[in-house]
Amino acid sequence: MEEGTEVIKSNTEKKTDSNELFIVLGINQNHEMDWLKDKTGQYAEVGKRSFDNIRRFITNFSRYLQAEKGLSEQEAQETISNEVARIKDGVFLTYNLTPKAAVRVSQVGSVIPAVALTPEERKTWTRIGRQSENYIARRKLIEKELMYEGLPDSPPPISTILSSANGRAEKLGGDQVYGDVFFILDKNTLKRAVFTLGDSLNDGSIRGSKFGIASESIDGVERAKQRQLIFQHAIIGEALLNLSYSDPKNPNITRGALRYVEGLLYGGISIKDILAVKAPFYPQFPDGGPSAISKREKEMLETAFGNKFQTTQP
């Protein structure tokens, strides 16, 4: 168990300490019924799952704020609703990769999906490599199981990250573990993304009582489905993560690897989808500072993307 609070595995309680917050955030049973009125097929099933998941996350996180952060029930609910309100109109998708891979995107005109990269390309596309064929097999399975009708099915989806103005994403992207360069994507891409709280293949960094994610081992696909969210619920998930890895009374955000809302972006990423290309750079470290690009890489990216490229100061 994480930090001493109880993990709730389902949301079957008639009354919870989050009922009022459910109403404010538009996620109670009545909201769910209204949402489902014009939904059918796989998307309806995804929506039902999402409503149940987000209510479970909020119930547990509210109790975590009370038990571990010393907030009252009302303070916990206000903290959550205020953060959701702060970020809801300003979320965006980001995609982190290495400088070499970013230049390749400028040359071919689009991001190459992980499952389409050669083993050699996977070594340099992101910092973590993704060289395992087992990873590719698992990735394809997850993408198939989380997809629903109405989404473009070609090319394979790209793993992006739902980001918000939290003092970190604007400077480093969604997760720097994948690379120092990050793309900020056009908001139109949000409508073709499938979201999960945490990485769709690895929930280890968010597992436990903060969100009600069981720690015992179960099938990877089912674990992903227990964290799947529709877009409006993904925003709430991003707000919870912002609060989870910082002091609720201090907005400065510090997250570790894989602590994000993933957006599997169906239909790919073309150059026209990229609003900006950014990377952290320290002028005083021309050879590349801690988690930052070098002067040579900066010049390389400026040549590749022109005015679309900007450096950030971490």
C-alpha positions as CSV (number, residue, x, y, z in Angstrom):
1,M,0.0,0.0,0.0
2,E,1.2,3.5,-0.8
3,E,1.4,6.1,1.9
4,G,-0.9,4.3,4.3
5,T,-4.3,5.0,2.6
6,E,-6.8,2.3,1.5
7,V,-7.0,1.3,-2.1
8,I,-10.6,1.2,-3.4
9,K,-10.9,-1.1,-6.3
10,S,-14.5,-0.2,-7.4
11,N,-16.9,2.6,-7.3
12,T,-20.0,0.8,-6.2
13,E,-20.6,2.8,-3.0
14,K,-24.0,4.6,-2.9
15,K,-22.5,7.5,-1.1
16,T,-18.9,8.7,-1.0
17,D,-17.1,11.7,0.3
18,S,-16.7,12.8,-3.3
19,N,-20.4,13.0,-4.4
20,E,-20.5,16.8,-4.3
21,L,-17.2,16.9,-6.3
22,F,-18.7,14.5,-8.8
23,I,-21.5,17.0,-9.5
24,V,-19.1,19.9,-9.8
25,L,-16.9,18.0,-12.3
26,G,-19.8,16.5,-14.2
27,I,-19.1,12.9,-13.6
28,N,-21.9,11.5,-11.4
29,Q,-24.4,8.9,-12.5
30,N,-26.8,11.4,-14.1
31,H,-24.0,12.9,-16.1
32,E,-23.0,9.5,-17.2
33,M,-26.5,8.7,-18.4
34,D,-26.7,12.0,-20.3
35,W,-23.3,11.3,-21.9
36,L,-24.4,7.8,-23.0
37,K,-27.7,8.9,-24.7
38,D,-26.2,9.3,-28.1
39,K,-23.2,6.9,-27.8
40,T,-23.1,3.4,-29.1
41,G,-20.7,0.5,-29.6
42,Q,-17.1,0.5,-28.4
43,Y,-17.1,4.2,-27.6
44,A,-20.1,3.7,-25.2
45,E,-18.2,1.0,-23.5
46,V,-15.1,3.2,-23.2
47,G,-17.2,6.0,-21.8
48,K,-18.8,3.7,-19.1
49,R,-15.3,2.5,-18.2
50,S,-14.0,6.1,-18.1
51,F,-16.7,7.4,-15.8
52,D,-16.1,4.5,-13.4
53,N,-12.3,5.0,-13.5
54,I,-12.3,8.7,-12.9
55,R,-14.8,8.5,-10.0
56,R,-12.5,5.8,-8.4
57,F,-9.4,8.0,-9.0
58,I,-11.1,11.1,-7.4
59,T,-12.5,9.2,-4.5
60,N,-9.1,7.8,-3.6
61,F,-7.2,11.0,-4.3
62,S,-9.5,13.1,-2.2
63,R,-9.0,10.7,0.7
64,Y,-5.2,10.8,0.1
65,L,-5.2,14.6,0.4
66,Q,-7.1,14.4,3.6
67,A,-5.0,11.5,5.2
68,E,-1.6,12.4,4.0
69,K,-1.7,16.2,3.4
70,G,-3.9,17.2,6.3
71,L,-6.6,18.8,4.2
72,S,-10.2,18.8,5.3
73,E,-12.8,17.1,3.0
74,Q,-13.9,20.4,1.7
75,E,-10.3,21.6,1.2
76,A,-9.5,18.5,-0.7
77,Q,-12.5,18.8,-3.0
78,E,-11.8,22.5,-3.6
79,T,-8.1,21.8,-4.3
80,I,-9.1,19.2,-7.0
81,S,-11.9,21.3,-8.6
82,N,-9.7,24.5,-8.6
83,E,-6.8,22.6,-10.4
84,V,-9.2,21.2,-13.0
85,A,-10.7,24.7,-13.6
86,R,-7.2,26.2,-13.9
87,I,-6.0,23.8,-16.7
88,K,-9.2,22.7,-18.5
89,D,-9.0,25.1,-21.4
90,G,-5.2,25.0,-21.8
91,V,-4.2,21.3,-22.1
92,F,-2.2,20.2,-25.1
93,L,-0.4,17.1,-26.4
94,T,3.4,16.9,-26.3
95,Y,5.8,14.4,-27.8
96,N,9.3,14.0,-26.5
97,L,12.2,12.6,-28.6
98,T,15.9,12.9,-29.2
99,P,17.4,15.8,-31.3
100,K,18.4,13.3,-34.0
101,A,14.9,11.9,-34.2
102,A,13.4,15.4,-34.4
103,V,15.6,16.3,-37.3
104,R,14.4,13.0,-39.0
105,V,10.8,14.1,-38.6
106,S,11.6,17.4,-40.4
107,Q,13.0,15.3,-43.2
108,V,10.3,12.7,-43.7
109,G,7.4,15.1,-42.8
110,S,5.9,13.0,-40.0
111,V,6.6,11.1,-36.8
112,I,7.3,7.4,-37.3
113,P,5.2,5.2,-35.0
114,A,7.2,3.1,-32.5
115,V,5.9,-0.1,-34.0
116,A,7.2,0.9,-37.5
117,L,10.7,1.8,-36.4
118,T,13.5,-0.6,-37.3
119,P,15.5,-2.1,-34.3
120,E,18.3,0.3,-35.2
121,E,16.1,3.3,-35.4
122,R,14.5,2.5,-32.0
123,K,18.0,2.8,-30.4
124,T,18.1,6.5,-31.2
125,W,14.5,7.6,-31.5
126,T,14.0,8.1,-27.8
127,R,16.5,8.1,-24.9
128,I,15.1,4.8,-23.5
129,G,15.7,2.9,-26.7
130,R,12.6,0.7,-27.0
131,Q,14.7,-2.1,-28.5
132,S,12.6,-5.0,-27.3
133,E,10.5,-6.9,-29.7
134,N,8.4,-7.9,-26.7
135,Y,7.7,-4.2,-26.2
136,I,6.5,-3.9,-29.8
137,A,4.2,-6.9,-29.5
138,R,2.7,-5.6,-26.2
139,R,2.3,-2.1,-27.7
140,K,0.4,-3.5,-30.7
141,L,-2.0,-5.4,-28.4
142,I,-2.7,-2.4,-26.2
143,E,-3.3,-0.2,-29.2
144,K,-5.8,-2.6,-30.6
145,E,-7.7,-3.2,-27.3
146,L,-8.0,0.5,-26.4
147,M,-9.1,1.7,-29.8
148,Y,-12.7,2.3,-30.7
149,E,-14.7,3.0,-33.8
150,G,-14.4,6.4,-35.4
151,L,-10.6,6.8,-35.0
152,P,-8.3,6.6,-37.9
153,D,-6.6,3.2,-38.0
154,S,-3.6,4.1,-40.1
155,P,-0.8,4.8,-39.5
156,P,-0.3,3.1,-36.1
157,P,-0.9,5.5,-33.1
158,I,1.8,7.6,-31.6
159,S,2.3,7.7,-27.8
160,T,1.9,11.3,-26.8
161,I,1.4,12.9,-23.4
162,L,-1.4,15.2,-22.2
163,S,0.3,18.3,-20.8
164,S,-0.8,21.5,-19.0
165,A,0.7,24.7,-17.8
166,N,2.3,23.4,-14.6
167,G,5.7,25.0,-14.6
168,R,7.3,21.9,-16.0
169,A,5.7,20.8,-19.3
170,E,6.2,24.2,-20.9
171,K,10.0,23.8,-20.4
172,L,10.6,20.1,-20.6
173,G,7.6,18.5,-22.4
174,G,5.5,15.6,-21.1
175,D,8.3,13.4,-20.0
176,Q,12.0,14.0,-20.6
177,V,12.8,10.4,-20.1
178,Y,12.0,10.0,-23.9
179,G,14.2,12.9,-25.0
180,D,15.1,16.5,-24.5
181,V,13.3,17.8,-27.6
182,F,9.5,18.0,-27.5
183,F,6.8,18.9,-30.0
184,I,3.7,20.9,-28.9
185,L,0.8,19.6,-31.0
186,D,-2.2,21.4,-32.5
187,K,-5.3,21.2,-30.3
188,N,-7.2,19.5,-33.1
189,T,-5.1,16.4,-32.4
190,L,-6.8,16.0,-29.0
191,K,-10.0,14.6,-30.6
192,R,-8.2,11.6,-32.0
193,A,-6.4,10.5,-28.9
194,V,-7.2,7.7,-26.5
195,F,-6.1,8.4,-22.9
196,T,-4.9,6.4,-19.9
197,L,-3.8,7.6,-16.5
198,G,-0.2,6.7,-16.5
199,D,1.7,4.9,-19.3
200,S,-0.6,2.4,-21.1
201,L,2.1,-0.3,-20.8
202,N,3.5,0.6,-17.4
203,D,1.5,1.9,-14.5
204,G,4.2,1.3,-11.9
205,S,4.9,5.0,-11.2
206,I,1.3,5.8,-10.4
207,R,0.2,2.5,-8.8
208,G,-1.2,2.4,-5.3
209,S,-3.7,4.2,-3.1
210,K,-3.4,7.7,-4.4
211,F,-5.6,6.8,-7.3
212,G,-7.0,3.4,-6.4
213,I,-4.9,1.4,-8.8
214,A,-4.5,-2.1,-7.4
215,S,-0.9,-3.2,-6.9
216,E,-1.4,-6.9,-7.6
217,S,-0.4,-8.2,-11.0
218,I,-3.2,-8.6,-13.5
219,D,-3.3,-8.8,-17.3
220,G,-1.7,-5.8,-19.0
221,V,-4.7,-5.1,-21.2
222,E,-7.0,-5.1,-18.2
223,R,-4.7,-2.8,-16.3
224,A,-4.8,-0.3,-19.1
225,K,-8.6,-0.5,-19.4
226,Q,-8.8,0.2,-15.6
227,R,-7.0,3.5,-16.4
228,Q,-8.6,4.4,-19.7
229,L,-10.2,7.9,-19.9
230,I,-12.2,9.9,-22.4
231,F,-10.8,13.4,-23.1
232,Q,-12.9,15.3,-20.6
233,H,-11.9,12.9,-17.9
234,A,-8.2,12.9,-19.0
235,I,-8.1,16.6,-18.1
236,I,-9.2,15.7,-14.6
237,G,-6.5,13.0,-14.5
238,E,-3.9,15.6,-15.5
239,A,-5.1,17.8,-12.7
240,L,-4.7,15.0,-10.2
241,L,-1.2,14.3,-11.4
242,N,-0.3,17.9,-11.1
243,L,-1.4,17.8,-7.4
244,S,-0.1,14.4,-6.7
245,Y,3.6,15.2,-7.3
246,S,3.6,18.6,-5.6
247,D,2.4,20.2,-2.5
248,P,-1.2,21.3,-3.1
249,K,-0.4,24.7,-1.6
250,N,2.7,25.1,-3.8
251,P,2.1,25.0,-7.6
252,N,5.7,24.1,-8.6
253,I,5.5,20.6,-10.2
254,T,8.1,17.9,-9.9
255,R,7.3,14.6,-11.6
256,G,9.3,11.5,-12.3
257,A,9.4,9.1,-15.2
258,L,6.1,7.7,-16.6
259,R,3.9,10.0,-14.3
260,Y,1.6,11.4,-16.9
261,V,-1.7,11.0,-18.8
262,E,-0.8,9.2,-22.0
263,G,-2.6,10.0,-25.2
264,L,-2.4,7.3,-27.9
265,L,-2.8,9.5,-30.9
266,Y,-4.4,7.7,-33.9
267,G,-3.9,9.1,-37.3
268,G,-0.2,10.0,-36.8
269,I,1.7,13.3,-36.4
270,S,2.5,15.2,-39.5
271,I,4.6,18.4,-39.7
272,K,1.3,20.5,-39.9
273,D,0.2,19.0,-36.5
274,I,3.3,20.5,-34.8
275,L,2.8,24.0,-33.5
276,A,6.2,24.4,-31.9
277,V,9.4,22.5,-31.3
278,K,11.2,23.1,-28.0
279,A,14.2,21.9,-26.1
280,P,16.0,23.1,-22.9
281,F,19.3,24.8,-23.5
282,Y,21.8,26.4,-21.1
283,P,24.0,28.9,-22.9
284,Q,26.6,28.5,-20.2
285,F,26.9,24.8,-21.1
286,P,27.4,24.7,-24.9
287,D,28.3,21.0,-24.8
288,G,24.9,20.2,-23.3
289,G,24.1,20.7,-19.6
290,P,22.1,18.5,-17.3
291,S,19.1,17.3,-19.3
292,A,19.6,19.9,-22.0
293,I,20.7,20.0,-25.7
294,S,24.1,21.1,-26.8
295,K,24.9,24.2,-29.0
296,R,25.5,21.9,-32.0
297,E,22.1,20.3,-31.5
298,K,20.5,23.7,-31.1
299,E,21.9,24.8,-34.4
300,M,20.8,21.6,-36.0
301,L,17.2,22.0,-34.8
302,E,17.1,25.7,-35.9
303,T,18.2,24.6,-39.4
304,A,15.5,21.9,-39.5
305,F,12.6,23.8,-38.1
306,G,13.4,27.5,-38.5
307,N,11.2,29.8,-36.4
308,K,9.1,26.9,-35.2
309,F,12.0,25.9,-32.9
310,Q,12.5,27.6,-29.5
311,T,14.8,27.0,-26.6
312,T,13.6,26.9,-23.0
313,Q,15.3,27.7,-19.7
314,P,14.6,24.9,-17.2
